[in-house]
Amino acid sequence: MIPINREKHFLVSRVIVPEDGSPITHVDLQAVHSQRTETITWRSLENTAVWTIGWK
């Protein structure tokens, strides 16, 4: 994983809950360094080629 804009640590800042009661599909990620927020599908977090769990 190669950091972009010195962003290599993220946290899930919000889970987007659909109003119609359907399953959760998206979350907001916030970069610890820049505070930039990005909305992604939560399943993309399972891609170990892009994301790793913990502070490494």
C-alpha positions as CSV (number, residue, x, y, z in Angstrom):
1,M,0.0,0.0,0.0
2,I,1.5,3.3,-1.1
3,P,0.3,6.4,0.8
4,I,-1.2,9.3,-1.2
5,N,-0.8,12.8,0.1
6,R,0.9,11.4,3.2
7,E,-2.4,9.7,4.1
8,K,-1.9,6.2,5.4
9,H,-4.1,6.1,8.5
10,F,-7.9,6.3,8.3
11,L,-10.8,5.8,10.6
12,V,-14.4,5.1,9.9
13,S,-16.1,8.3,10.9
14,R,-19.6,7.5,9.9
15,V,-21.7,4.5,8.9
16,I,-24.3,5.5,6.4
17,V,-27.6,3.9,7.4
18,P,-30.2,3.9,4.5
19,E,-33.5,5.4,5.5
20,D,-35.5,2.6,3.8
21,G,-34.1,0.0,6.2
22,S,-32.0,-1.7,3.5
23,P,-28.5,-3.1,4.5
24,I,-25.6,-0.8,5.1
25,T,-23.5,-0.4,2.0
26,H,-21.3,2.7,2.6
27,V,-19.2,4.3,5.2
28,D,-17.2,7.6,5.5
29,L,-13.5,7.3,6.0
30,Q,-11.5,10.1,7.4
31,A,-7.8,10.5,6.9
32,V,-6.0,11.0,10.3
33,H,-3.4,13.3,8.8
34,S,-5.5,15.7,6.6
35,Q,-9.0,15.2,8.0
36,R,-10.2,14.6,4.5
37,T,-13.4,12.5,4.3
38,E,-14.3,10.0,1.5
39,T,-17.3,7.8,1.1
40,I,-16.6,4.2,0.1
41,T,-18.5,0.9,0.1
42,W,-17.8,-0.9,3.3
43,R,-17.0,-4.1,1.4
44,S,-14.0,-2.5,-0.2
45,L,-12.4,-2.4,3.2
46,E,-12.1,-6.2,2.9
47,N,-9.6,-5.8,0.0
48,T,-6.3,-6.6,1.7
49,A,-4.3,-5.4,-1.3
50,V,-5.6,-1.8,-0.5
51,W,-6.4,-1.8,3.2
52,T,-4.8,-3.3,6.3
53,I,-6.1,-3.3,9.9
54,G,-4.2,-1.5,12.6
55,W,-1.3,0.9,12.7
56,K,1.7,-0.4,10.7
